[in-house]
């Protein structure tokens, strides 16, 4: 004796009625705000000499499973300058992601402090100078600040945004800082 086949149309109708009843019981779904796309600076492919080389944090061979900072402390000692450099690189990694534009980031760090921009930003917003420098790095990581080939800092509009250049490239809006003679170019030779 063969089993009785159920009508798929009736099954779909019952399922639709069940969903309607559940929606009435629960209420409407809350509107979800669209997630902001998070592109890291590396993915935006910024132009210029400061963005030709990108660095990644790495653990020395034979120290797998150890944090990069612990590995450097073990190898060079906790008070060494190398540990300070690793702390800086880890701070950059938190902001920029896996690929770090080290030449651009260190140049921005130095120029913001030497020019007084970080101090001015800090006093205007009631934050510390270190927090102001971090905010500049966050803008840089998002592509809203770039270092030009001459070492100056520009406000920019990244590609793929409504205000970007007609060809979909970068738009350099306004020069915010001129490169200081004391800072140099910051580029690696």
C-alpha positions as CSV (number, residue, x, y, z in Angstrom):
1,X,0.0,0.0,0.0
2,X,1.5,3.3,-1.1
3,X,1.7,6.3,1.2
4,X,-0.5,9.2,0.6
5,X,1.4,12.1,-1.2
6,X,0.9,15.5,0.2
7,X,0.2,18.4,-2.0
8,X,3.3,20.7,-2.1
9,X,1.1,23.8,-2.8
10,X,-0.9,23.1,0.4
11,X,2.4,22.7,2.3
12,X,3.7,26.1,1.1
13,X,0.4,27.7,2.0
14,X,0.5,26.3,5.5
15,X,4.1,27.4,5.9
16,X,3.2,30.9,4.7
17,X,0.3,31.1,7.2
18,X,2.6,29.9,10.0
19,X,5.1,32.7,9.1
20,X,2.3,35.3,9.1
21,X,1.0,34.1,12.5
22,X,4.5,34.2,13.9
23,X,5.1,37.7,12.6
24,X,1.9,38.9,14.2
25,X,2.8,37.3,17.5
26,X,6.4,38.5,17.5
27,X,6.0,41.8,15.8
28,X,7.9,43.3,12.8
29,X,11.6,42.6,12.4
30,X,13.7,45.6,13.4
31,X,15.3,47.4,10.6
32,X,19.0,46.6,10.4
33,X,21.4,49.3,9.7
34,X,23.7,48.4,6.8
35,X,27.2,47.5,7.9
36,X,29.8,49.9,6.9
37,X,32.3,48.4,4.6
38,X,35.7,48.3,6.2
39,X,38.5,48.5,3.7
40,X,42.0,48.6,5.0
41,X,44.4,51.1,3.5
42,X,46.3,48.2,1.8
43,X,43.2,47.2,-0.2
44,X,42.6,50.8,-1.4
45,X,46.1,50.8,-3.0
46,X,47.1,54.3,-2.2
47,X,49.5,56.1,-4.7
48,X,53.0,57.3,-3.9
49,X,56.4,56.3,-2.7
50,X,55.3,55.9,0.9
51,X,53.0,53.1,-0.1
52,X,55.3,50.9,-2.2
53,X,56.4,48.8,0.8
54,X,54.2,47.1,3.3
55,X,55.3,45.2,6.4
56,X,53.8,42.4,8.4
57,X,54.4,41.3,11.9
58,X,56.2,38.0,12.1
59,X,57.5,35.7,14.8
60,X,61.1,34.5,14.5
61,X,61.5,30.9,13.3
62,X,61.2,28.3,16.1
63,X,58.9,30.5,18.2
64,X,55.5,29.5,16.7
65,X,52.6,30.0,19.1
66,X,54.3,32.9,20.9
67,X,53.2,36.5,20.5
68,X,55.6,38.7,18.5
69,X,56.2,40.9,21.5
70,X,57.1,37.9,23.8
71,X,59.4,36.5,21.0
72,X,61.2,39.9,20.8
73,X,61.4,40.2,24.6
74,X,62.9,36.7,24.8
75,X,65.4,37.3,22.0
76,X,66.5,40.9,22.8
77,X,65.5,41.6,26.4
78,X,62.6,43.6,27.8
79,X,64.4,46.9,27.9
80,X,65.8,46.9,24.4
81,X,64.8,49.4,21.7
82,X,63.7,46.5,19.5
83,X,60.9,45.8,22.0
84,X,59.8,49.5,21.7
85,X,59.8,49.1,18.0
86,X,57.7,45.9,18.2
87,X,55.2,47.7,20.5
88,X,54.9,50.4,17.9
89,X,54.4,47.9,15.1
90,X,51.7,46.1,17.1
91,X,50.0,49.4,17.7
92,X,50.1,50.1,14.0
93,X,48.8,46.6,13.3
94,X,45.8,47.2,15.5
95,X,45.0,50.3,13.4
96,X,46.1,49.3,9.8
97,X,45.5,45.6,9.8
98,X,47.9,42.9,8.7
99,X,49.7,45.0,6.1
100,X,51.3,48.1,7.6
101,X,52.6,51.0,5.6
102,X,55.5,51.5,8.0
103,X,57.3,54.4,6.2
104,X,54.0,56.3,5.9
105,X,52.9,55.6,9.5
106,X,56.2,56.5,11.1
107,X,56.4,59.7,8.9
108,X,52.8,60.7,10.0
109,X,53.7,60.0,13.6
110,X,56.9,62.1,13.5
111,X,55.4,64.9,11.4
112,X,52.2,65.2,13.6
113,X,54.3,65.6,16.7
114,X,57.0,67.9,15.3
115,X,54.6,70.2,13.6
116,X,52.4,70.6,16.6
117,X,49.4,69.3,14.8
118,X,48.9,66.5,17.4
119,X,49.2,69.0,20.3
120,X,46.7,71.3,18.6
121,X,44.2,68.5,17.9
122,X,44.6,67.3,21.5
123,X,43.9,70.7,23.0
124,X,40.9,71.4,20.7
125,X,39.3,68.0,21.5
126,X,40.3,67.6,25.2
127,X,42.3,64.4,24.6
128,X,46.0,63.5,25.0
129,X,48.6,64.0,22.3
130,X,48.9,60.2,22.0
131,X,45.2,59.9,21.4
132,X,45.3,62.6,18.8
133,X,48.1,60.8,17.0
134,X,46.1,57.6,17.1
135,X,43.1,59.5,15.6
136,X,45.3,60.7,12.8
137,X,46.4,57.1,12.2
138,X,42.8,55.9,12.1
139,X,42.0,58.6,9.4
140,X,45.1,57.5,7.5
141,X,44.1,53.8,7.8
142,X,40.7,54.7,6.3
143,X,42.3,56.6,3.5
144,X,41.2,60.1,4.5
145,X,44.8,61.2,5.0
146,X,47.7,60.3,2.8
147,X,51.4,61.1,2.6
148,X,52.4,62.6,-0.7
149,X,55.7,61.8,-2.4
150,X,57.2,65.1,-1.0
151,X,56.2,64.0,2.6
152,X,53.3,66.4,3.0
153,X,50.0,65.2,4.5
154,X,46.9,65.6,2.4
155,X,43.2,65.2,3.2
156,X,42.0,62.7,0.6
157,X,38.9,61.0,-0.6
158,X,39.4,57.2,-1.2
159,X,38.3,55.6,-4.4
160,X,34.9,54.0,-4.5
161,X,33.2,56.8,-2.6
162,X,30.7,59.2,-4.0
163,X,33.1,62.1,-3.7
164,X,36.1,60.3,-5.3
165,X,37.6,61.3,-8.6
166,X,35.4,60.7,-11.7
167,X,37.8,58.0,-12.9
168,X,37.3,56.2,-9.5
169,X,40.7,57.1,-8.2
170,X,42.0,59.1,-5.3
171,X,41.0,62.7,-4.8
172,X,43.6,64.9,-3.0
173,X,41.5,67.7,-1.4
174,X,43.7,69.8,0.8
175,X,47.3,69.8,2.0
176,X,47.2,69.7,5.8
177,X,50.9,69.6,6.7
178,X,54.0,70.4,4.7
179,X,56.9,68.1,5.1
180,X,59.4,69.4,7.7
181,X,63.1,69.6,6.8
182,X,63.9,67.9,10.1
183,X,61.7,65.0,9.3
184,X,63.2,64.2,5.9
185,X,61.3,62.1,3.4
186,X,60.8,59.0,5.6
187,X,61.3,56.7,2.6
188,X,63.5,53.7,2.7
189,X,66.4,53.6,0.3
